[in-house]
Amino acid sequence: MSTTAAAHDAASPGPAPAGPHLRAVPPLPEPARGTTAPGTTALWWARLLRRGPGPVEHSLVAVNSDRFPDGTRVDMTAVDARGRRPAGWQVDVRFRAADGRVLRIEVAEPLAALCPPMWFAEVHHASSALPSTSLLAFRGAAFRPGALVGPHELAAAGVRAADRIGEVRWWTRSGLVDTVTVAPVYRRRGVARTLVTAAEGLRSLRGWAPLRSDGRLTDAGAGWLAGAPAPWRPRLAERTEVLAPEDTDEGPTGVARLLR
Protein backbone atom coordinates (compact mmCIF):
# COMPACT_ATOMS: atom_id res chain seq x y z
CA MET A 1 0.00 0.00 0.00
CA SER A 2 1.44 3.32 -1.03
CA THR A 3 1.17 5.90 1.72
CA THR A 4 3.39 8.51 0.04
CA ALA A 5 0.64 9.69 -2.28
CA ALA A 6 -1.79 9.75 0.62
CA ALA A 7 0.59 11.87 2.68
CA HIS A 8 0.80 14.54 -0.01
CA ASP A 9 -2.89 14.72 -0.82
CA ALA A 10 -4.49 17.88 0.50
CA ALA A 11 -7.44 17.47 2.83
CA SER A 12 -10.78 18.00 1.07
CA PRO A 13 -13.13 20.68 2.38
CA GLY A 14 -16.33 19.73 4.17
CA PRO A 15 -19.57 19.27 2.24
CA ALA A 16 -20.87 22.61 0.99
CA PRO A 17 -24.51 23.58 1.34
CA ALA A 18 -26.64 24.31 -1.69
CA GLY A 19 -25.47 27.54 -3.29
CA PRO A 20 -24.84 29.33 -6.59
CA HIS A 21 -22.31 26.71 -7.70
CA LEU A 22 -24.99 24.01 -7.57
CA ARG A 23 -27.48 23.74 -10.39
CA ALA A 24 -31.10 23.61 -9.19
CA VAL A 25 -33.19 21.10 -11.16
CA PRO A 26 -36.14 18.86 -10.26
CA PRO A 27 -35.41 15.21 -9.48
CA LEU A 28 -36.28 12.44 -11.90
CA PRO A 29 -38.94 9.84 -11.07
CA GLU A 30 -37.91 6.66 -9.27
CA PRO A 31 -36.73 4.10 -11.86
CA ALA A 32 -38.48 0.77 -12.25
CA ARG A 33 -37.36 -1.84 -9.73
CA GLY A 34 -34.10 -3.51 -10.66
CA THR A 35 -33.08 -1.05 -13.40
CA THR A 36 -29.66 0.59 -13.66
CA ALA A 37 -28.00 3.15 -15.87
CA PRO A 38 -26.87 1.71 -19.26
CA GLY A 39 -23.12 1.25 -18.87
CA THR A 40 -21.94 4.81 -18.26
CA THR A 41 -19.10 5.39 -15.79
CA ALA A 42 -20.33 8.88 -14.80
CA LEU A 43 -21.24 9.22 -11.12
CA TRP A 44 -22.79 12.53 -10.06
CA TRP A 45 -24.35 13.68 -6.79
CA ALA A 46 -27.86 14.98 -6.15
CA ARG A 47 -28.93 16.77 -2.99
CA LEU A 48 -32.63 16.14 -2.30
CA LEU A 49 -35.09 17.57 0.23
CA ARG A 50 -37.03 15.11 2.42
CA ARG A 51 -40.09 16.79 3.92
CA GLY A 52 -41.76 15.38 7.02
CA PRO A 53 -43.26 16.24 10.39
CA GLY A 54 -39.89 16.46 12.11
CA PRO A 55 -36.68 18.43 11.47
CA VAL A 56 -35.75 19.12 7.83
CA GLU A 57 -33.82 16.24 6.27
CA HIS A 58 -31.76 16.04 3.10
CA SER A 59 -30.41 13.15 1.06
CA LEU A 60 -27.10 13.08 -0.79
CA VAL A 61 -27.59 10.57 -3.59
CA ALA A 62 -24.95 9.13 -5.92
CA VAL A 63 -26.37 8.70 -9.43
CA ASN A 64 -24.85 6.63 -12.23
CA SER A 65 -26.13 8.25 -15.43
CA ASP A 66 -25.07 10.62 -18.21
CA ARG A 67 -27.45 13.38 -17.17
CA PHE A 68 -24.51 15.33 -15.66
CA PRO A 69 -20.71 15.00 -15.98
CA ASP A 70 -18.87 12.73 -13.57
CA GLY A 71 -18.44 14.28 -10.13
CA THR A 72 -21.04 17.05 -10.61
CA ARG A 73 -22.94 18.05 -7.46
CA VAL A 74 -26.51 19.10 -8.23
CA ASP A 75 -28.95 20.86 -5.91
CA MET A 76 -32.46 19.43 -6.25
CA THR A 77 -33.81 20.77 -2.96
CA ALA A 78 -36.06 23.33 -4.69
CA VAL A 79 -38.58 20.54 -5.36
CA ASP A 80 -39.90 18.05 -2.80
CA ALA A 81 -38.62 14.66 -3.99
CA ARG A 82 -41.46 12.84 -2.18
CA GLY A 83 -39.28 9.80 -1.68
CA ARG A 84 -38.15 9.61 -5.30
CA ARG A 85 -34.56 9.41 -6.48
CA PRO A 86 -33.03 10.03 -9.92
CA ALA A 87 -32.83 7.04 -12.25
CA GLY A 88 -29.55 5.16 -11.83
CA TRP A 89 -29.13 6.02 -8.13
CA GLN A 90 -26.52 3.97 -6.27
CA VAL A 91 -26.47 5.10 -2.64
CA ASP A 92 -28.62 7.50 -0.60
CA VAL A 93 -27.13 9.11 2.53
CA ARG A 94 -29.97 10.72 4.47
CA PHE A 95 -28.97 13.38 7.00
CA ARG A 96 -30.41 16.07 9.21
CA ALA A 97 -30.06 19.50 7.58
CA ALA A 98 -29.48 21.35 10.86
CA ASP A 99 -26.39 19.49 12.05
CA GLY A 100 -25.45 17.02 9.29
CA ARG A 101 -26.11 13.95 11.46
CA VAL A 102 -26.48 10.89 9.23
CA LEU A 103 -29.78 9.11 9.84
CA ARG A 104 -29.64 6.29 7.33
CA ILE A 105 -27.56 4.92 4.44
CA GLU A 106 -29.42 3.00 1.75
CA VAL A 107 -27.85 1.17 -1.20
CA ALA A 108 -29.81 0.48 -4.40
CA GLU A 109 -31.34 -2.98 -4.67
CA PRO A 110 -29.45 -4.05 -7.82
CA LEU A 111 -26.20 -3.63 -5.84
CA ALA A 112 -27.43 -5.08 -2.55
CA ALA A 113 -29.95 -7.70 -3.71
CA LEU A 114 -28.20 -10.67 -2.04
CA CYS A 115 -26.87 -8.71 0.93
CA PRO A 116 -28.44 -9.29 4.37
CA PRO A 117 -29.88 -6.24 6.21
CA MET A 118 -27.01 -4.35 7.84
CA TRP A 119 -26.37 -1.25 9.92
CA PHE A 120 -23.09 0.66 10.11
CA ALA A 121 -20.57 2.22 12.49
CA GLU A 122 -18.12 4.98 11.53
CA VAL A 123 -14.73 4.82 13.27
CA HIS A 124 -11.86 7.30 12.91
CA HIS A 125 -8.39 5.92 13.68
CA ALA A 126 -6.62 8.46 15.87
CA SER A 127 -3.55 6.25 16.25
CA SER A 128 -2.88 6.23 12.50
CA ALA A 129 0.03 8.34 11.23
CA LEU A 130 -2.21 9.43 8.36
CA PRO A 131 -5.93 10.17 8.79
CA SER A 132 -7.94 7.02 8.15
CA THR A 133 -11.53 5.93 8.65
CA SER A 134 -13.37 2.63 8.80
CA LEU A 135 -16.98 1.86 8.03
CA LEU A 136 -18.04 -1.30 9.84
CA ALA A 137 -21.09 -3.38 8.92
CA PHE A 138 -23.14 -5.29 11.50
CA ARG A 139 -26.21 -7.50 11.63
CA GLY A 140 -28.67 -7.76 14.49
CA ALA A 141 -31.38 -5.76 16.21
CA ALA A 142 -29.19 -3.27 18.10
CA PHE A 143 -29.98 -0.64 15.43
CA ARG A 144 -32.28 -0.44 12.45
CA PRO A 145 -30.94 -1.52 9.02
CA GLY A 146 -29.10 1.34 7.35
CA ALA A 147 -28.47 3.24 10.61
CA LEU A 148 -25.05 4.86 11.13
CA VAL A 149 -23.65 5.06 14.68
CA GLY A 150 -20.38 6.04 16.34
CA PRO A 151 -18.10 4.16 18.76
CA HIS A 152 -19.89 5.45 21.87
CA GLU A 153 -23.29 4.31 20.63
CA LEU A 154 -21.75 0.99 19.67
CA ALA A 155 -20.39 0.49 23.19
CA ALA A 156 -23.63 1.62 24.83
CA ALA A 157 -25.52 -1.02 22.87
CA GLY A 158 -23.11 -3.72 24.03
CA VAL A 159 -21.79 -4.38 20.52
CA ARG A 160 -18.08 -5.02 19.99
CA ALA A 161 -16.18 -3.96 16.90
CA ALA A 162 -15.13 -7.61 16.61
CA ASP A 163 -18.79 -8.49 16.00
CA ARG A 164 -18.72 -6.79 12.58
CA ILE A 165 -19.48 -8.83 9.50
CA GLY A 166 -17.56 -6.49 7.22
CA GLU A 167 -15.22 -3.51 7.21
CA VAL A 168 -13.73 -1.08 4.71
CA ARG A 169 -10.86 1.12 5.85
CA TRP A 170 -9.36 3.90 3.75
CA TRP A 171 -6.96 6.84 3.93
CA THR A 172 -9.19 9.89 4.28
CA ARG A 173 -7.10 12.41 2.32
CA SER A 174 -6.29 10.27 -0.70
CA GLY A 175 -9.30 7.93 -0.74
CA LEU A 176 -6.94 4.96 -1.15
CA VAL A 177 -8.59 1.81 0.19
CA ASP A 178 -6.40 0.04 2.74
CA THR A 179 -8.52 -2.96 3.69
CA VAL A 180 -11.81 -4.62 2.83
CA THR A 181 -12.88 -7.45 5.13
CA VAL A 182 -15.92 -9.74 5.05
CA ALA A 183 -16.61 -12.55 7.52
CA PRO A 184 -16.28 -15.91 5.70
CA VAL A 185 -19.93 -16.90 6.16
CA TYR A 186 -21.10 -13.69 4.43
CA ARG A 187 -18.77 -13.75 1.44
CA ARG A 188 -20.14 -13.92 -2.11
CA ARG A 189 -23.35 -12.21 -0.98
CA GLY A 190 -22.52 -8.65 -2.04
CA VAL A 191 -21.61 -7.48 1.46
CA ALA A 192 -18.34 -5.85 0.39
CA ARG A 193 -19.93 -4.20 -2.64
CA THR A 194 -22.75 -2.83 -0.48
CA LEU A 195 -20.35 -1.73 2.25
CA VAL A 196 -17.95 0.07 -0.09
CA THR A 197 -20.85 1.78 -1.89
CA ALA A 198 -22.14 2.99 1.49
CA ALA A 199 -18.63 4.23 2.35
CA GLU A 200 -18.47 6.15 -0.94
CA GLY A 201 -21.70 7.94 -0.06
CA LEU A 202 -20.47 8.76 3.43
CA ARG A 203 -17.10 10.08 2.25
CA SER A 204 -18.87 12.36 -0.26
CA LEU A 205 -21.05 13.84 2.47
CA ARG A 206 -17.93 14.42 4.60
CA GLY A 207 -16.14 16.11 1.68
CA TRP A 208 -13.31 13.58 1.48
CA ALA A 209 -11.52 12.21 -1.58
CA PRO A 210 -13.29 9.56 -3.70
CA LEU A 211 -12.43 5.96 -2.82
CA ARG A 212 -9.97 4.25 -5.13
CA SER A 213 -7.59 1.28 -5.25
CA ASP A 214 -3.98 0.69 -6.22
CA GLY A 215 -2.91 -2.13 -8.54
CA ARG A 216 -2.00 -4.74 -5.91
CA LEU A 217 -4.62 -7.49 -6.06
CA THR A 218 -5.11 -11.17 -5.36
CA ASP A 219 -6.90 -13.34 -7.89
CA ALA A 220 -10.16 -12.64 -5.99
CA GLY A 221 -9.65 -8.89 -6.25
CA ALA A 222 -8.74 -9.08 -9.93
CA GLY A 223 -11.84 -11.18 -10.60
CA TRP A 224 -14.03 -8.55 -9.01
CA LEU A 225 -12.32 -5.80 -11.01
CA ALA A 226 -13.18 -7.57 -14.25
CA GLY A 227 -16.90 -7.37 -13.48
CA ALA A 228 -17.03 -4.24 -11.30
CA PRO A 229 -20.05 -1.91 -11.59
CA ALA A 230 -19.47 0.74 -14.25
CA PRO A 231 -19.05 3.78 -11.93
CA TRP A 232 -16.26 2.06 -9.98
CA ARG A 233 -14.07 1.05 -12.91
CA PRO A 234 -12.30 4.40 -13.50
CA ARG A 235 -11.05 4.38 -9.88
CA LEU A 236 -9.94 0.74 -9.69
CA ALA A 237 -6.36 0.51 -10.95
CA GLU A 238 -5.42 -2.27 -13.34
CA ARG A 239 -3.53 -5.12 -11.73
CA THR A 240 0.18 -4.35 -11.42
CA GLU A 241 1.18 -6.78 -8.67
CA VAL A 242 -0.09 -10.27 -7.82
CA LEU A 243 -0.64 -10.82 -4.10
CA ALA A 244 -1.09 -14.15 -2.35
CA PRO A 245 -4.58 -14.86 -0.97
CA GLU A 246 -3.46 -15.03 2.67
CA ASP A 247 -6.97 -16.08 3.68
CA THR A 248 -7.72 -15.49 7.32
CA ASP A 249 -10.89 -15.46 9.38
CA GLU A 250 -9.87 -12.57 11.60
CA GLY A 251 -8.47 -9.13 11.01
CA PRO A 252 -8.32 -7.13 7.81
CA THR A 253 -7.10 -8.92 4.72
CA GLY A 254 -5.81 -5.87 2.91
CA VAL A 255 -6.55 -4.37 -0.45
CA ALA A 256 -5.72 -7.82 -1.82
CA ARG A 257 -9.34 -8.64 -0.95
CA LEU A 258 -10.71 -5.53 -2.59
CA LEU A 259 -14.48 -5.79 -2.99
CA ARG A 260 -14.69 -9.56 -2.68
LINLINHU-V855063 format. One record per residue. N is the residue number from 1. PHI is phi in degrees with one decimal (NA if undefined). PSI is psi in whole degrees, 0 to 359 (999 if undefined). NEAR is the number of other C-alpha atoms within 8 Angstrom. Layout:
BEGIN
N,PHI,PSI,NEAR ; N,PHI,PSI,NEAR
END
This chain:
BEGIN
1,NA,125,6 ; 2,-84.3,120,6 ; 3,-103.0,351,6 ; 4,-63.7,313,6 ; 5,-62.9,322,8 ; 6,-64.6,324,13 ; 7,-67.4,331,9 ; 8,-95.5,354,6 ; 9,-72.6,134,8 ; 10,-75.4,145,6 ; 11,-65.6,138,8 ; 12,-80.8,148,8 ; 13,-70.2,163,6 ; 14,-68.3,165,8 ; 15,-63.2,131,8 ; 16,-87.2,144,5 ; 17,-71.0,169,4 ; 18,-59.0,135,8 ; 19,-158.8,192,7 ; 20,-61.3,334,5 ; 21,-80.9,355,5 ; 22,-102.7,139,9 ; 23,-90.5,124,9 ; 24,-88.1,116,9 ; 25,-141.5,155,9 ; 26,-74.0,151,9 ; 27,-72.9,157,11 ; 28,-82.8,160,8 ; 29,-64.0,158,8 ; 30,-61.1,132,8 ; 31,-69.7,163,9 ; 32,-62.0,149,5 ; 33,-55.1,132,5 ; 34,85.5,2,6 ; 35,-90.0,154,8 ; 36,-138.2,168,9 ; 37,-68.2,146,9 ; 38,-80.8,74,5 ; 39,81.2,357,5 ; 40,-72.8,150,10 ; 41,-95.0,355,12 ; 42,-66.4,134,12 ; 43,-131.5,111,13 ; 44,-117.1,171,15 ; 45,-123.6,129,12 ; 46,-112.9,133,13 ; 47,-102.0,119,14 ; 48,-113.7,153,14 ; 49,-97.8,133,14 ; 50,-115.3,103,12 ; 51,-80.5,151,8 ; 52,-175.1,181,6 ; 53,-72.6,339,4 ; 54,-96.0,202,4 ; 55,-58.3,152,8 ; 56,-62.4,134,11 ; 57,-122.8,148,11 ; 58,-122.3,161,13 ; 59,-123.7,137,13 ; 60,-105.7,116,13 ; 61,-118.9,127,15 ; 62,-84.0,131,13 ; 63,-125.5,127,14 ; 64,-99.0,93,16 ; 65,-161.7,169,14 ; 66,-92.7,12,7 ; 67,-63.2,325,4 ; 68,-134.8,157,8 ; 69,-62.0,156,9 ; 70,-55.2,133,8 ; 71,86.0,354,8 ; 72,-65.0,138,9 ; 73,-108.2,122,10 ; 74,-119.2,131,12 ; 75,-89.9,115,14 ; 76,-115.8,21,14 ; 77,-77.2,351,12 ; 78,-68.9,339,9 ; 79,-122.3,134,9 ; 80,-66.4,119,9 ; 81,-70.4,338,12 ; 82,52.1,42,6 ; 83,83.9,353,5 ; 84,-82.2,159,9 ; 85,-134.0,156,12 ; 86,-62.7,149,11 ; 87,-58.0,137,13 ; 88,87.5,13,11 ; 89,-65.5,148,13 ; 90,-113.7,313,12 ; 91,-146.2,143,14 ; 92,-123.9,114,13 ; 93,-102.7,109,16 ; 94,-95.8,130,12 ; 95,-142.6,159,12 ; 96,-79.0,129,13 ; 97,-65.1,327,10 ; 98,-68.0,318,6 ; 99,-129.2,1,5 ; 100,77.2,6,7 ; 101,-64.0,128,7 ; 102,-76.5,128,10 ; 103,-100.0,327,10 ; 104,-163.2,147,10 ; 105,-122.1,124,14 ; 106,-123.7,133,9 ; 107,-108.4,140,12 ; 108,-57.7,145,9 ; 109,-58.6,320,8 ; 110,-58.8,334,8 ; 111,-87.7,330,10 ; 112,-116.4,21,12 ; 113,-58.7,321,7 ; 114,-95.4,357,6 ; 115,-81.0,136,9 ; 116,-69.5,158,7 ; 117,-58.3,133,7 ; 118,-136.3,157,10 ; 119,-125.2,169,13 ; 120,-129.6,155,12 ; 121,-130.1,135,13 ; 122,-102.4,125,12 ; 123,-128.9,127,10 ; 124,-101.5,133,8 ; 125,-95.1,96,9 ; 126,-69.9,336,6 ; 127,-81.2,352,4 ; 128,-74.9,141,7 ; 129,-64.1,326,4 ; 130,-114.1,146,7 ; 131,-58.0,128,11 ; 132,-142.1,156,13 ; 133,-137.6,147,12 ; 134,-120.1,143,12 ; 135,-112.0,118,13 ; 136,-101.5,143,15 ; 137,-112.0,137,13 ; 138,-131.9,157,12 ; 139,-112.2,168,10 ; 140,114.8,175,6 ; 141,-96.5,9,5 ; 142,-61.7,324,6 ; 143,-141.4,160,7 ; 144,-71.3,150,7 ; 145,-54.3,135,7 ; 146,90.1,347,11 ; 147,-65.2,149,11 ; 148,-119.5,125,12 ; 149,-126.2,169,9 ; 150,-106.5,178,9 ; 151,-58.4,323,9 ; 152,-67.7,318,6 ; 153,-65.9,324,8 ; 154,-61.3,312,13 ; 155,-65.9,320,9 ; 156,-63.4,330,7 ; 157,-85.4,359,7 ; 158,75.1,24,6 ; 159,-104.0,132,9 ; 160,-93.8,150,8 ; 161,-58.8,329,7 ; 162,-66.9,346,4 ; 163,-81.0,358,7 ; 164,-61.4,151,12 ; 165,-101.8,350,11 ; 166,-163.1,158,14 ; 167,-153.0,140,16 ; 168,-124.4,131,16 ; 169,-124.4,136,12 ; 170,-144.0,160,13 ; 171,-80.5,121,14 ; 172,-62.7,319,12 ; 173,-73.3,322,14 ; 174,-96.6,337,13 ; 175,81.2,1,13 ; 176,-68.9,124,12 ; 177,-73.7,128,14 ; 178,-93.7,311,11 ; 179,-144.1,146,15 ; 180,-133.1,121,18 ; 181,-124.4,138,13 ; 182,-135.6,133,12 ; 183,-58.4,139,11 ; 184,-50.5,319,6 ; 185,-66.6,341,4 ; 186,-104.7,5,9 ; 187,-72.4,155,11 ; 188,66.7,24,6 ; 189,-122.0,14,8 ; 190,79.9,13,13 ; 191,-64.3,314,14 ; 192,-64.8,318,15 ; 193,-62.1,317,11 ; 194,-65.5,316,12 ; 195,-64.0,315,14 ; 196,-69.0,325,10 ; 197,-64.6,318,11 ; 198,-61.8,319,13 ; 199,-64.2,324,10 ; 200,-64.6,320,10 ; 201,-65.6,319,15 ; 202,-65.9,316,9 ; 203,-64.9,326,11 ; 204,-66.5,318,11 ; 205,-62.4,322,11 ; 206,-75.4,345,8 ; 207,83.6,24,10 ; 208,-93.1,172,14 ; 209,-65.7,148,12 ; 210,-60.6,144,9 ; 211,-66.9,145,11 ; 212,-155.2,170,10 ; 213,-122.8,165,11 ; 214,-97.5,191,11 ; 215,-95.9,13,10 ; 216,-94.1,112,12 ; 217,-139.7,149,16 ; 218,-82.5,178,12 ; 219,-60.5,323,9 ; 220,-63.7,316,12 ; 221,-65.8,319,14 ; 222,-65.9,323,10 ; 223,-63.3,320,8 ; 224,-66.6,319,11 ; 225,-57.8,322,9 ; 226,-63.7,331,6 ; 227,-119.4,24,6 ; 228,-64.5,148,8 ; 229,-54.8,146,6 ; 230,-51.2,315,8 ; 231,-68.2,344,10 ; 232,-86.0,335,9 ; 233,-58.2,320,11 ; 234,-64.2,340,7 ; 235,-107.4,7,8 ; 236,-107.9,109,11 ; 237,-64.2,145,10 ; 238,-61.9,153,6 ; 239,-65.5,124,9 ; 240,-118.6,345,7 ; 241,-147.7,132,7 ; 242,-91.1,122,9 ; 243,-106.8,147,9 ; 244,-69.0,153,6 ; 245,-60.0,316,9 ; 246,46.8,51,5 ; 247,-66.7,132,5 ; 248,-146.8,148,6 ; 249,-86.1,346,6 ; 250,-130.0,149,5 ; 251,79.8,163,6 ; 252,-67.9,145,8 ; 253,-103.7,5,12 ; 254,84.3,173,10 ; 255,-65.9,348,14 ; 256,-58.0,335,14 ; 257,-101.7,24,15 ; 258,-49.3,119,13 ; 259,57.3,38,9 ; 260,-77.1,999,13
END
